[in-house]
Amino acid sequence: MQECPSGFIRNGSQSMYCIPCEGPCPKVCEEEKKTKTIDSVTSAQMLQGCTIFKGNLLINIRRGNNIASELENFMGLIEVVTGYVKIRHSHALVSLSFLKNLRLILGEEQLEGNYSFYVLDNQNLQQLWDWDHRNLTIKAGKMYFAFNPKLCVSEIYRMEEVTGTKGRQSKGDINTRNNGERASCESDVLHFTSTTTSKNRIIITWHRYRPPDYRDLISFTVYYKEAPFKNVTEYDGQDACGSNSWNMVDVDLPPNKDVEPGILLHGLKPWTQYAVYVKAVTLTMVENDHIRGAKSEILYIRTNASVPSIPLDVLSASNSSSQLIVKWNPPSLPNGNLSYYIVRWQRQPQDGYLYRHNYCSKDKIPIRKYADGTIDIEEVTENPKTEVCGGEKGPCCACPKTEAEKQAEKEEAEYRKVFENFLHNSIFVPRPERKRRDVMQVANTTMSSRSRNTTAADTYNITDPEELETEYPFFESRVDNKERTVISNLRPFTLYRIDIHSCNHEAEKLGCSASNFVFARTMPAEGADDIPGPVTWEPRPENSIFLKWPEPENPNGLILMYEIKYGSQVEDQRECVSRQEYRKYGGAKLNRLNPGNYTARIQATSLSGNGSWTDPVFFYVQAKRYENFIHLIIALPVAVLLIVGGLVIMLYVFHRKRNNSRLGNGVLYASVNPEYFSAAD
C-alpha cells in the first residue's frame, strides 16, 4: 500500500503500518517558485487542507466578498510555514485570525533585512490574533510593521512577547507614528450593570459613559452574535468589504442623563450562548497623538431554556407479535440540555366498516399480503365468470350489463375505496379524530343455510359491541440517553399509535415537547386464529343441525368470517359464516341435510389470514318416522296401477292370440259356389 487511507498516517518513515491521525492528518504543500501569492479566494483554494507549507506566503487581498470566512476555509489548517510571511496592501483584511492554526514560522528564507514576518500598508487591519488563545513562534528572523493606521502599537508589542522576537527588532522596525494613528487604542472600558434573560430576549444596561466633553458622545453600538464557545474576538468574520459576522444595533442616548443606557435584544434562540459587547460612537478626540474611545469587554450570556421541538424521523417496525421497535432522532432544537424522552402508546380501534362488511357476500375472498411486518394489504377477488351470449360457445362480445350488475360493481368499488383508505390512514398517515358513530339498529336477519342468498347486501346493520368507538388508554415509559426503545406486551396484529415527546432539563417547569407520532401494527401470532376448544353440535328439526364453537381468545386483529367444511362419504361442501351471524347466534345452522353420517371442521379467518382447521366433529342425521308412511302412501297406488296395467296388457295379448289361432295361418282362400252362377254365365 503506497498511501494510507483518509484519516491515517504512516507510523514512521519506513513503517508499513498506518495509525489514526490526531486531529487533521498532516499534509505538506510546496510551491515551485518558493513563494505563494494569495491575492484572491481562488488562489487560496490551492492551500485547502495543507498543514505544512514549504515556502513563503505573500498575502495581498484588496477586494472580495466574504473574504474572512473564505480564507479561513482554505488556509485555516496551516500550522507551519518554513519561509517568511508577508502581508502587503491587503486593504480587505481586518484581522489575521483566518490563519487560526498557525503556530510556527521557521524563517528558513527571509526578506531583505532578515525579516520573516512583514506587515506593510494595510489600511483596515485592526487585529493580528487573539493573543489570549494563541501560541505563535517565529524561530528565526525579525518582524516589520509600517503604515497600518488602525493597528494599535500595543497589539504589535504583544506579538513580540508571544512569538519570542522581543529584542530582535530595531526601533525603526515598529514605527509608533504610522501604526495605529487612526485607531482608538486608549479606550475607556464600559461596564455592564445588569442583564436579564428570557427564552428569546436579552436586556442589558451599562454605565453611562461621560467623555471629557459630553457633546462628543453621539450614540452607542451594540454588537452580538451566537458564540458556542467563549473564544470569539471583536474582529472574527469581519473584513473591510462589508462582511461581518456580528449583528449590530444602534442605541440612542437616553433623554435623561441619570438613566443608564440599555437595549432589548429580541428574536434570539432559546438556550443559546451569545457574545455581546458595546462601543461608544464619539467624535474624534485626540489626546497625546492618540484617539480615545470607549468599549466594553465581550460578555457571554445564555438565553433561558424553552420547550424543545419534536423528535425527528420517528420509525417503528414489529419484530414479533407482541413487540414494536421504535427509533427516532433527537429534536433539531433541544432548547436546553436534552435529558430524556417520553414514549406513549395507545391501541387503536378497528375501523367500523370492517365490522359491518359481510365477507361472505358476492363470493368475496380476502387475500392478504404482509410485508416485513410493516405493511398489510387486503385485496378482494371475485370468482371468474365466463359470459356467453345466446348460449353460444366460445368468446363473443360482452353482454349488456343489467342494473343489478351495475349496482353490484358500484358497491364493490365503494368497498375497495373505503378499505384502501382505511389501510392508508392506519399505516402511512396519522389517523384523524373520528366522530362517535350512532348506535345502529338491529336488523332482522335469517339463519344461514346451504342455499344462502348470494344477492344479500354487503354490509349488515347489526350493532357489534366491539364496533362502538372505544378509547383505549395510553401507556407510557421514560427513555433516558438513547433514541430507541422496545414496547412489549402488545396484542398480535393490532394497530398502535406511538407518541414520542422530547424533554430537556427544564421539563419539570416547562413541560416536554409536542409529540411526533407514528402508527405501527404488530406481527401476527402463529396459532392466534385457531379456534380453541371442541366444536359441538345440536340436532334440529327439518333435517338440520346447529354447530357451536368458541371464538379465538386473542386473534390477529379482527375475525372476519368462519368457514365450515362438512360432508358425508361424498365430497365435502363448504359454508361461509359471517362475523355478524356468529356474533348474533354463536354458531351456524346447516339445513336440508340428507340422513346419514357427517363430519365437519371449522376455520376462522382474520385480518392477517386463515387459522387452522379444527379437529373433525362427527354427527348423524336421522330419517324422520313419518317419512316411511308417506313413502308407503305414495308407493302403494303406484304399485296397484302398475299391476292393473300389466293385467290389462296381458288380457289384450291373450285375446289377440286366440283369435289368430282360429284363422290358421291367417290366410283366407276364396272359392266360387257353382250353385250361385247365373244362367248367363
C-alpha positions as CSV (number, residue, x, y, z in Angstrom):
1,M,0.0,0.0,0.0
2,Q,1.6,3.2,-1.2
3,E,-0.6,5.6,0.8
4,C,-2.6,5.4,4.0
5,P,-6.4,5.8,3.8
6,S,-8.0,9.1,4.7
7,G,-7.6,9.9,8.4
8,F,-4.5,7.7,8.8
9,I,-0.7,8.4,8.7
10,R,2.4,6.1,8.5
11,N,3.9,5.1,11.8
12,G,7.4,6.3,10.9
13,S,9.0,7.0,7.6
14,Q,10.0,3.3,7.0
15,S,6.9,1.8,8.5
16,M,4.3,-0.1,6.6
17,Y,1.7,0.5,9.3
18,C,-0.9,3.3,9.4
19,I,-2.1,4.9,12.6
20,P,-5.0,7.2,13.1
21,C,-4.2,10.9,12.9
22,E,-4.6,13.1,16.0
23,G,-6.8,15.8,14.5
24,P,-6.3,16.6,10.8
25,C,-3.7,14.4,9.1
26,P,-0.5,16.3,8.1
27,K,-0.5,17.5,4.5
28,V,2.7,19.1,3.1
29,C,2.2,21.6,0.3
30,E,5.1,23.1,-1.7
31,E,5.3,25.9,-4.2
32,E,7.6,25.5,-7.2
33,K,8.5,29.2,-7.1
34,K,9.0,29.0,-3.3
35,T,6.6,32.0,-2.9
36,K,2.9,31.5,-3.0
37,T,0.9,34.7,-3.6
38,I,-2.6,34.9,-2.2
39,D,-4.4,37.7,-4.0
40,S,-7.9,36.2,-4.2
41,V,-10.1,33.4,-2.9
42,T,-9.3,31.3,-5.9
43,S,-5.6,31.3,-5.2
44,A,-6.2,30.4,-1.6
45,Q,-8.1,27.3,-2.7
46,M,-4.8,25.7,-3.7
47,L,-3.9,25.6,0.0
48,Q,-7.0,23.8,1.2
49,G,-6.2,21.1,3.6
50,C,-2.5,22.0,3.9
51,T,-1.0,21.8,7.3
52,I,2.7,22.4,6.4
53,F,3.6,24.9,3.7
54,K,7.2,24.6,2.3
55,G,7.9,28.1,1.0
56,N,6.9,31.7,1.6
57,L,3.4,33.2,1.9
58,L,2.7,36.6,0.3
59,I,-0.8,37.8,1.1
60,N,-2.2,40.7,-1.0
61,I,-6.0,40.8,-0.7
62,R,-7.5,44.1,-1.9
63,R,-11.2,43.1,-2.5
64,G,-13.7,40.3,-2.5
65,N,-16.8,39.0,-0.9
66,N,-16.9,37.3,2.5
67,I,-13.1,37.3,2.5
68,A,-12.5,36.4,6.1
69,S,-14.6,33.2,6.2
70,E,-13.4,32.1,2.7
71,L,-9.7,32.5,3.6
72,E,-10.4,30.6,6.9
73,N,-11.9,27.7,5.0
74,F,-8.9,27.3,2.7
75,M,-6.0,28.4,4.9
76,G,-7.3,27.7,8.4
77,L,-5.4,24.4,8.7
78,I,-1.9,25.7,8.0
79,E,0.3,25.2,11.1
80,V,3.8,25.7,9.8
81,V,5.4,28.0,7.2
82,T,9.0,27.2,6.5
83,G,9.8,30.6,4.9
84,Y,8.5,34.1,5.7
85,V,5.0,35.6,5.8
86,K,4.4,38.9,4.2
87,I,1.1,40.8,4.3
88,R,1.1,43.8,2.0
89,H,-1.6,46.2,0.6
90,S,-4.3,43.9,1.9
91,H,-7.0,46.6,2.4
92,A,-9.8,44.0,2.7
93,L,-8.3,42.4,5.8
94,V,-9.4,43.5,9.3
95,S,-7.7,40.6,11.2
96,L,-5.3,37.7,10.6
97,S,-7.5,35.3,12.5
98,F,-8.2,33.3,9.3
99,L,-4.8,31.7,9.9
100,K,-6.3,30.2,13.1
101,N,-3.9,27.3,13.4
102,L,-0.6,29.0,12.5
103,R,1.8,28.2,15.3
104,L,5.3,28.2,13.8
105,I,7.2,30.4,11.3
106,L,10.6,28.8,10.7
107,G,12.1,31.7,8.7
108,E,14.4,29.4,6.7
109,E,14.1,32.0,3.9
110,Q,13.9,35.7,4.9
111,L,13.2,39.0,3.2
112,E,15.9,41.6,2.8
113,G,16.7,42.9,6.2
114,N,16.3,39.5,7.8
115,Y,12.5,39.9,8.1
116,S,10.4,36.7,8.5
117,F,7.1,38.5,9.3
118,Y,6.4,41.6,7.3
119,V,3.2,43.8,7.6
120,L,3.1,46.9,5.3
121,D,0.3,49.3,4.3
122,N,-2.9,47.5,5.4
123,Q,-5.4,50.3,5.8
124,N,-8.0,48.4,7.7
125,L,-6.0,45.9,9.6
126,Q,-7.0,46.2,13.3
127,Q,-6.1,42.9,14.9
128,L,-3.4,40.3,14.4
129,W,-4.6,37.4,16.6
130,D,-6.4,36.9,19.8
131,W,-3.2,36.5,21.9
132,D,-5.2,35.1,24.9
133,H,-5.8,32.0,22.9
134,R,-2.8,31.9,20.5
135,N,0.7,30.4,20.6
136,L,2.8,31.5,17.7
137,T,6.6,31.1,17.5
138,I,8.9,32.8,15.0
139,K,12.1,30.7,15.1
140,A,14.3,33.0,13.0
141,G,14.2,36.5,11.6
142,K,12.6,39.8,12.7
143,M,9.2,41.5,12.4
144,Y,8.4,44.7,10.5
145,F,5.3,46.9,10.8
146,A,4.6,50.1,8.9
147,F,1.7,52.2,7.6
148,N,-1.1,50.2,9.4
149,P,-3.2,53.2,10.6
150,K,-5.8,51.1,12.5
151,L,-3.4,48.6,14.1
152,C,-2.5,49.7,17.6
153,V,1.1,49.5,18.6
154,S,0.1,47.7,21.8
155,E,-1.1,44.8,19.6
156,I,2.4,44.7,17.9
157,Y,4.2,44.7,21.3
158,R,2.0,41.8,22.5
159,M,3.0,39.8,19.4
160,E,6.7,40.4,20.3
161,E,6.2,38.8,23.6
162,V,4.2,35.8,22.4
163,T,6.4,35.0,19.4
164,G,9.7,35.3,21.2
165,T,11.1,38.1,18.9
166,K,11.3,40.8,21.5
167,G,14.8,42.4,21.3
168,R,15.3,41.3,17.7
169,Q,13.7,44.4,16.2
170,S,15.3,47.8,15.9
171,K,13.4,51.0,16.7
172,G,12.5,51.6,13.1
173,D,11.0,48.1,12.6
174,I,8.0,49.1,14.6
175,N,7.0,52.7,13.9
176,T,4.8,54.2,16.5
177,R,3.8,57.1,14.4
178,N,2.3,55.4,11.3
179,N,0.8,52.4,13.1
180,G,-2.5,52.9,14.9
181,E,-2.8,56.7,14.3
182,R,-6.5,56.3,13.4
183,A,-7.4,53.7,16.0
184,S,-8.9,54.1,19.4
185,C,-6.0,52.4,21.1
186,E,-6.5,54.0,24.5
187,S,-10.2,53.3,25.2
188,D,-12.2,53.6,28.3
189,V,-13.9,50.4,29.5
190,L,-17.7,50.3,29.5
191,H,-19.1,48.1,32.3
192,F,-22.4,46.3,32.1
193,T,-24.6,46.9,35.1
194,S,-27.5,44.4,34.6
195,T,-28.5,41.5,32.4
196,T,-32.0,40.0,32.2
197,T,-32.7,37.0,30.0
198,S,-35.8,35.1,28.8
199,K,-36.1,32.3,26.2
200,N,-35.7,34.7,23.3
201,R,-34.7,38.0,24.7
202,I,-31.8,39.7,26.5
203,I,-32.0,43.0,28.3
204,I,-28.7,44.7,29.1
205,T,-27.7,48.0,30.6
206,W,-24.3,49.6,31.1
207,H,-22.7,52.5,32.9
208,R,-23.2,55.8,31.2
209,Y,-20.0,56.9,29.5
210,R,-19.0,60.5,30.2
211,P,-16.2,61.8,27.9
212,P,-14.4,65.0,28.9
213,D,-16.7,66.9,26.6
214,Y,-20.2,65.3,26.7
215,R,-21.0,66.7,23.3
216,D,-18.5,64.3,21.7
217,L,-20.7,61.3,22.6
218,I,-23.1,60.6,19.8
219,S,-24.6,57.1,20.5
220,F,-23.7,53.5,21.3
221,T,-23.5,50.4,19.0
222,V,-24.2,47.0,20.4
223,Y,-22.6,44.0,18.7
224,Y,-23.9,40.5,19.4
225,K,-23.6,37.0,17.8
226,E,-24.0,33.4,18.7
227,A,-21.0,32.1,20.5
228,P,-21.0,28.3,21.3
229,F,-17.5,28.8,22.9
230,K,-16.0,31.6,24.8
231,N,-13.2,32.3,22.3
232,V,-14.6,34.9,19.9
233,T,-12.9,38.2,19.2
234,E,-14.1,41.5,18.1
235,Y,-12.8,41.0,14.6
236,D,-14.0,37.5,13.9
237,G,-15.6,37.2,10.5
238,Q,-15.0,40.9,9.7
239,D,-13.4,42.3,6.6
240,A,-13.2,45.8,5.1
241,C,-15.5,44.9,2.3
242,G,-18.6,44.9,4.4
243,S,-18.8,41.3,5.7
244,N,-19.3,41.0,9.4
245,S,-20.4,38.0,11.5
246,W,-21.6,40.4,14.2
247,N,-25.2,41.8,14.4
248,M,-25.2,45.5,15.1
249,V,-27.8,47.6,16.8
250,D,-27.6,51.4,17.3
251,V,-28.7,52.7,20.7
252,D,-29.5,56.4,21.1
253,L,-28.6,58.3,24.2
254,P,-31.3,58.3,26.8
255,P,-33.0,61.7,27.2
256,N,-32.5,61.7,30.9
257,K,-28.8,61.9,31.8
258,D,-29.4,60.0,35.0
259,V,-30.8,56.9,33.2
260,E,-28.3,54.2,32.2
261,P,-28.4,53.3,28.6
262,G,-29.6,49.8,27.6
263,I,-31.2,47.7,24.9
264,L,-33.6,44.8,24.5
265,L,-32.2,42.2,22.1
266,H,-35.1,40.1,20.8
267,G,-35.6,37.3,18.2
268,L,-32.9,35.2,19.9
269,K,-32.8,31.4,20.1
270,P,-33.6,29.7,23.4
271,W,-30.7,28.2,25.4
272,T,-28.1,29.7,23.2
273,Q,-24.9,31.5,24.3
274,Y,-24.4,34.9,22.8
275,A,-21.4,37.2,22.8
276,V,-22.2,40.9,23.4
277,Y,-20.1,44.0,23.5
278,V,-20.8,47.7,23.3
279,K,-18.9,50.5,21.7
280,A,-19.4,54.2,22.1
281,V,-19.7,56.3,19.0
282,T,-17.8,59.5,19.5
283,L,-16.4,62.4,17.7
284,T,-12.6,62.2,17.1
285,M,-10.8,63.0,20.3
286,V,-7.0,63.3,20.1
287,E,-5.0,63.2,23.3
288,N,-1.3,62.9,23.1
289,D,-1.4,61.9,19.5
290,H,-3.9,59.0,20.3
291,I,-7.6,58.8,19.6
292,R,-9.7,57.9,22.7
293,G,-12.8,55.9,22.7
294,A,-14.9,53.6,24.9
295,K,-15.9,49.9,24.6
296,S,-16.8,47.0,26.8
297,E,-15.3,43.6,27.3
298,I,-17.0,40.8,25.4
299,L,-19.9,39.5,27.6
300,Y,-21.1,35.9,27.2
301,I,-24.7,35.4,28.2
302,R,-27.1,32.5,27.6
303,T,-30.8,32.8,27.0
304,N,-33.2,30.7,29.0
305,A,-34.4,27.2,28.1
306,S,-37.6,26.6,26.3
307,V,-39.8,23.6,25.4
308,P,-37.8,21.5,22.8
309,S,-39.0,20.8,19.3
310,I,-40.5,17.4,18.5
311,P,-38.3,14.4,17.9
312,L,-37.4,13.7,14.2
313,D,-37.8,10.8,11.9
314,V,-39.9,8.5,14.1
315,L,-39.9,5.0,12.7
316,S,-41.5,1.8,14.0
317,A,-41.3,-1.8,13.0
318,S,-42.5,-5.1,14.5
319,N,-40.2,-7.9,15.4
320,S,-42.7,-10.2,16.9
321,S,-46.5,-10.4,17.6
322,S,-46.2,-8.7,20.9
323,Q,-43.4,-6.1,20.4
324,L,-42.7,-2.9,18.4
325,I,-39.3,-1.4,17.9
326,V,-39.4,2.4,17.8
327,K,-36.5,4.6,16.7
328,W,-36.2,8.4,16.3
329,N,-33.7,11.2,16.0
330,P,-33.1,14.0,18.5
331,P,-35.0,17.2,18.0
332,S,-33.5,19.9,15.9
333,L,-34.0,22.4,18.6
334,P,-33.4,20.9,22.1
335,N,-33.7,24.4,23.6
336,G,-31.9,23.1,26.6
337,N,-29.9,20.1,27.8
338,L,-31.8,17.2,26.4
339,S,-32.5,14.8,29.2
340,Y,-35.0,12.1,28.3
341,Y,-37.9,11.1,26.1
342,I,-41.5,10.1,27.0
343,V,-42.8,7.3,24.9
344,R,-46.6,6.8,24.9
345,W,-48.6,4.2,23.0
346,Q,-52.3,3.5,22.5
347,R,-54.2,0.6,20.9
348,Q,-56.3,1.8,18.0
349,P,-59.9,0.5,17.4
350,Q,-60.7,-1.3,14.2
351,D,-62.4,0.7,11.5
352,G,-66.2,0.3,11.8
353,Y,-66.6,-0.7,8.2
354,L,-64.7,-3.9,8.9
355,Y,-67.3,-4.8,11.5
356,R,-70.2,-4.1,9.1
357,H,-68.9,-5.6,5.9
358,N,-70.1,-9.1,5.1
359,Y,-67.2,-11.0,3.7
360,C,-69.4,-14.0,2.7
361,S,-71.4,-12.0,0.2
362,K,-70.7,-11.9,-3.5
363,D,-68.0,-14.6,-3.3
364,K,-65.5,-12.2,-1.8
365,I,-62.4,-14.0,-0.7
366,P,-59.9,-11.9,1.4
367,I,-56.3,-12.2,0.1
368,R,-53.7,-10.7,2.4
369,K,-50.1,-9.6,1.9
370,Y,-47.9,-8.9,4.9
371,A,-44.5,-7.2,4.1
372,D,-41.8,-7.5,6.7
373,G,-44.2,-6.7,9.5
374,T,-44.7,-3.1,8.3
375,I,-47.5,-3.0,5.7
376,D,-50.5,-5.2,5.4
377,I,-52.8,-5.0,2.4
378,E,-56.1,-6.7,1.8
379,E,-57.5,-7.2,-1.6
380,V,-60.8,-8.7,-2.6
381,T,-61.1,-11.0,-5.6
382,E,-64.1,-12.5,-7.2
383,N,-64.6,-15.8,-8.8
384,P,-64.1,-15.5,-12.5
385,K,-67.2,-15.9,-14.6
386,T,-67.4,-16.6,-18.3
387,E,-70.0,-14.7,-20.2
388,V,-71.6,-16.4,-23.1
389,C,-74.1,-14.7,-25.4
390,G,-77.2,-16.6,-26.5
391,G,-76.0,-20.0,-25.4
392,E,-73.2,-20.0,-27.9
393,K,-69.8,-21.4,-27.0
394,G,-66.6,-19.5,-27.4
395,P,-65.8,-15.9,-26.9
396,C,-68.0,-13.1,-28.2
397,C,-68.8,-9.5,-27.5
398,A,-69.7,-8.7,-23.9
399,C,-73.4,-8.9,-23.0
400,P,-75.0,-5.6,-21.8
401,K,-74.9,-5.3,-18.0
402,T,-78.1,-5.4,-16.1
403,E,-78.9,-2.7,-13.5
404,A,-78.3,-5.3,-10.7
405,E,-74.8,-5.9,-12.0
406,K,-74.1,-2.2,-12.3
407,Q,-75.2,-1.6,-8.8
408,A,-73.0,-4.5,-7.6
409,E,-70.0,-3.1,-9.3
410,K,-70.7,0.3,-7.7
411,E,-70.9,-1.3,-4.3
412,E,-67.7,-3.2,-5.0
413,A,-65.8,0.0,-6.0
414,E,-67.0,1.8,-2.9
415,Y,-65.9,-1.1,-0.7
416,R,-62.4,-1.1,-2.3
417,K,-62.1,2.6,-1.8
418,V,-63.1,2.6,1.8
419,F,-60.9,-0.3,2.7
420,E,-57.8,1.1,0.9
421,N,-58.4,4.4,2.7
422,F,-58.5,2.6,6.0
423,L,-55.2,0.8,5.3
424,H,-53.6,4.0,4.1
425,N,-54.8,6.0,7.1
426,S,-53.8,3.3,9.5
427,I,-50.3,2.6,8.3
428,F,-48.9,5.6,6.4
429,V,-50.5,8.8,7.8
430,P,-51.8,9.9,11.2
431,R,-55.4,8.8,12.0
432,P,-57.7,11.9,12.1
433,E,-60.0,12.4,15.0
434,R,-63.2,10.5,14.4
435,K,-66.7,11.3,15.5
436,R,-68.7,9.0,17.6
437,R,-71.0,6.8,15.5
438,D,-74.6,6.5,16.2
439,V,-75.6,3.1,17.5
440,M,-77.1,1.1,14.7
441,Q,-80.4,-0.6,14.9
442,V,-80.6,-4.3,15.0
443,A,-81.9,-5.7,11.7
444,N,-83.8,-8.9,11.2
445,T,-81.6,-11.5,9.5
446,T,-82.2,-15.1,8.6
447,M,-80.2,-18.1,9.6
448,S,-77.6,-19.1,7.1
449,S,-78.3,-22.2,5.0
450,R,-76.8,-24.2,2.2
451,S,-78.9,-22.3,-0.3
452,R,-77.6,-18.9,1.0
453,N,-79.0,-15.9,-0.9
454,T,-75.9,-14.6,-2.7
455,T,-77.6,-11.3,-3.6
456,A,-77.7,-10.2,0.1
457,A,-76.3,-6.8,1.0
458,D,-72.5,-6.5,1.5
459,T,-73.0,-4.9,5.0
460,Y,-75.1,-5.8,8.0
461,N,-76.9,-3.2,10.0
462,I,-76.0,-5.0,13.2
463,T,-74.6,-3.4,16.3
464,D,-71.4,-5.1,17.4
465,P,-70.3,-4.3,21.0
466,E,-66.7,-4.1,19.7
467,E,-67.7,-1.7,17.0
468,L,-68.5,1.1,19.4
469,E,-65.8,3.7,19.3
470,T,-63.6,2.6,22.2
471,E,-61.0,5.0,23.6
472,Y,-58.2,2.7,24.8
473,P,-55.9,4.1,27.5
474,F,-52.4,5.4,26.9
475,F,-49.4,3.7,28.4
476,E,-46.1,5.5,28.7
477,S,-42.5,4.9,29.6
478,R,-39.4,7.1,30.1
479,V,-36.3,6.6,27.9
480,D,-33.0,8.1,29.1
481,N,-30.0,8.8,27.0
482,K,-31.0,6.9,23.8
483,E,-33.2,7.3,20.8
484,R,-34.8,3.9,20.6
485,T,-36.9,1.6,22.7
486,V,-38.9,-1.7,22.5
487,I,-42.6,-1.7,23.5
488,S,-43.7,-5.1,24.8
489,N,-46.8,-7.0,25.9
490,L,-48.9,-5.9,22.9
491,R,-51.7,-7.7,21.1
492,P,-50.9,-9.5,17.9
493,F,-51.7,-7.9,14.6
494,T,-53.0,-4.8,16.2
495,L,-52.6,-1.2,15.2
496,Y,-51.0,1.1,17.8
497,R,-50.3,4.9,17.8
498,I,-46.9,5.7,19.3
499,D,-46.1,9.2,20.5
500,I,-42.6,10.5,21.3
501,H,-42.0,13.6,23.4
502,S,-38.6,15.1,24.0
503,C,-37.8,16.7,27.4
504,N,-34.9,18.9,28.5
505,H,-33.6,19.8,31.9
506,E,-36.4,22.3,32.4
507,A,-39.2,19.7,31.8
508,E,-40.5,19.8,35.3
509,K,-41.0,23.5,35.0
510,L,-41.8,24.0,31.3
511,G,-43.1,20.5,30.2
512,C,-42.0,18.4,27.3
513,S,-42.4,18.9,23.6
514,A,-45.4,18.2,21.5
515,S,-45.4,14.7,20.1
516,N,-44.2,13.2,16.9
517,F,-46.2,10.1,16.3
518,V,-46.3,7.1,14.1
519,F,-48.8,4.2,13.6
520,A,-47.5,0.7,13.5
521,R,-49.0,-2.8,13.6
522,T,-47.6,-5.8,15.4
523,M,-46.9,-9.0,13.5
524,P,-49.5,-11.8,13.5
525,A,-49.1,-14.5,16.1
526,E,-48.9,-18.1,15.0
527,G,-52.0,-20.0,16.1
528,A,-53.8,-17.0,17.4
529,D,-56.6,-17.5,14.9
530,D,-57.1,-21.2,15.8
531,I,-60.5,-22.0,17.4
532,P,-60.0,-23.1,20.9
533,G,-61.9,-26.0,22.5
534,P,-64.2,-28.5,20.8
535,V,-66.8,-28.0,18.2
536,T,-70.2,-29.2,19.4
537,W,-73.5,-29.8,17.6
538,E,-77.2,-30.0,18.4
539,P,-79.9,-31.7,16.3
540,R,-82.6,-29.5,15.0
541,P,-85.8,-30.4,13.2
542,E,-86.2,-30.4,9.4
543,N,-83.0,-32.4,8.8
544,S,-80.8,-29.7,10.2
545,I,-78.2,-29.4,12.9
546,F,-76.6,-26.4,14.8
547,L,-72.8,-26.2,15.1
548,K,-71.3,-24.2,18.0
549,W,-67.7,-23.3,18.6
550,P,-65.8,-20.7,20.8
551,E,-64.1,-17.6,19.4
552,P,-60.3,-17.3,19.3
553,E,-59.4,-15.6,22.6
554,N,-56.8,-13.2,21.2
555,P,-57.0,-13.3,17.4
556,N,-54.8,-11.4,14.9
557,G,-56.8,-8.3,14.7
558,L,-60.4,-8.9,13.8
559,I,-62.1,-12.2,12.9
560,L,-63.8,-11.6,9.5
561,M,-65.6,-14.8,8.9
562,Y,-65.7,-18.6,9.6
563,E,-65.7,-21.4,7.0
564,I,-67.3,-24.7,7.7
565,K,-66.3,-27.8,5.6
566,Y,-68.7,-30.7,6.1
567,G,-69.9,-33.7,4.2
568,S,-70.8,-37.4,4.4
569,Q,-68.9,-40.0,2.3
570,V,-69.3,-37.9,-0.8
571,E,-67.2,-34.8,-1.5
572,D,-67.1,-32.1,1.1
573,Q,-69.3,-28.9,0.9
574,R,-68.3,-25.5,2.3
575,E,-70.3,-23.0,4.1
576,C,-69.3,-19.4,5.0
577,V,-70.4,-17.8,8.2
578,S,-70.0,-14.1,8.5
579,R,-68.8,-12.4,11.7
580,Q,-72.2,-10.7,12.1
581,E,-74.1,-14.0,12.0
582,Y,-71.7,-15.7,14.5
583,R,-71.9,-12.7,16.9
584,K,-75.7,-13.0,16.8
585,Y,-76.2,-16.7,17.0
586,G,-73.0,-18.1,18.5
587,G,-72.7,-20.6,15.7
588,A,-74.3,-21.7,12.4
589,K,-77.1,-23.9,11.3
590,L,-76.8,-26.4,8.5
591,N,-80.1,-27.1,6.7
592,R,-81.5,-29.7,4.3
593,L,-79.1,-32.4,5.2
594,N,-79.8,-35.9,3.9
595,P,-79.9,-38.7,6.5
596,G,-76.5,-40.2,7.3
597,N,-73.2,-39.7,9.0
598,Y,-71.3,-36.4,8.6
599,T,-68.1,-34.8,9.6
600,A,-67.5,-31.1,9.9
601,R,-64.4,-28.9,10.5
602,I,-64.3,-25.1,11.1
603,Q,-61.7,-22.5,10.2
604,A,-61.5,-18.8,11.3
605,T,-60.3,-16.1,9.0
606,S,-58.9,-12.9,10.5
607,L,-57.3,-9.7,9.1
608,S,-53.9,-11.5,8.9
609,G,-55.0,-14.7,7.3
610,N,-56.6,-18.1,8.0
611,G,-56.4,-20.1,11.2
612,S,-56.0,-23.9,11.4
613,W,-58.9,-26.3,10.8
614,T,-60.4,-27.7,13.9
615,D,-60.5,-31.4,14.7
616,P,-63.4,-33.0,12.9
617,V,-66.7,-33.3,14.7
618,F,-69.0,-36.3,13.8
619,F,-72.8,-36.1,13.7
620,Y,-75.6,-38.2,12.4
621,V,-78.8,-37.0,10.7
622,Q,-81.7,-39.5,11.2
623,A,-84.6,-40.1,8.8
624,K,-87.9,-38.9,10.1
625,R,-90.6,-41.5,11.1
626,Y,-93.4,-40.1,9.1
627,E,-91.3,-40.2,6.0
628,N,-91.8,-44.1,5.7
629,F,-95.6,-43.7,5.9
630,I,-95.6,-41.1,3.2
631,H,-93.4,-43.3,1.1
632,L,-95.9,-46.1,1.5
633,I,-98.9,-43.9,0.6
634,I,-97.1,-42.8,-2.5
635,A,-95.7,-46.3,-3.5
636,L,-99.0,-48.3,-3.0
637,P,-101.1,-46.6,-5.6
638,V,-98.3,-46.7,-8.0
639,A,-97.8,-50.4,-7.4
640,V,-101.6,-51.0,-7.9
641,L,-101.6,-49.0,-11.1
642,L,-98.6,-51.0,-12.4
643,I,-100.3,-54.3,-11.6
644,V,-103.6,-53.3,-13.2
645,G,-101.9,-52.0,-16.2
646,G,-99.9,-55.2,-16.5
647,L,-103.1,-57.4,-16.3
648,V,-104.8,-55.3,-19.0
649,I,-101.9,-55.7,-21.3
650,M,-101.8,-59.5,-20.7
651,L,-105.5,-59.9,-21.4
652,Y,-105.2,-57.9,-24.6
653,V,-102.3,-60.0,-25.8
654,F,-104.1,-63.3,-24.9
655,H,-107.3,-62.3,-26.7
656,R,-105.4,-61.4,-29.9
657,K,-103.5,-64.7,-29.8
658,R,-106.7,-66.7,-29.5
659,N,-108.3,-65.0,-32.5
660,N,-105.2,-65.6,-34.6
661,S,-105.3,-69.4,-33.8
662,R,-108.9,-69.7,-35.2
663,L,-107.8,-68.5,-38.6
664,G,-104.9,-70.9,-39.0
665,N,-102.1,-69.2,-40.6
666,G,-104.3,-66.2,-41.1
667,V,-104.7,-66.5,-44.9
668,L,-108.2,-66.6,-46.4
669,Y,-108.7,-68.6,-49.6
670,A,-111.8,-67.7,-51.7
671,S,-113.8,-70.4,-53.8
672,V,-116.8,-70.0,-56.1
673,N,-120.1,-71.8,-55.3
674,P,-121.3,-73.2,-58.6
675,E,-124.9,-73.1,-57.5
676,Y,-124.7,-69.3,-57.5
677,F,-123.6,-69.0,-61.0
678,S,-126.1,-67.1,-63.1
679,A,-127.7,-68.6,-66.2
680,A,-126.0,-66.1,-68.2
681,D,-122.6,-67.5,-67.2
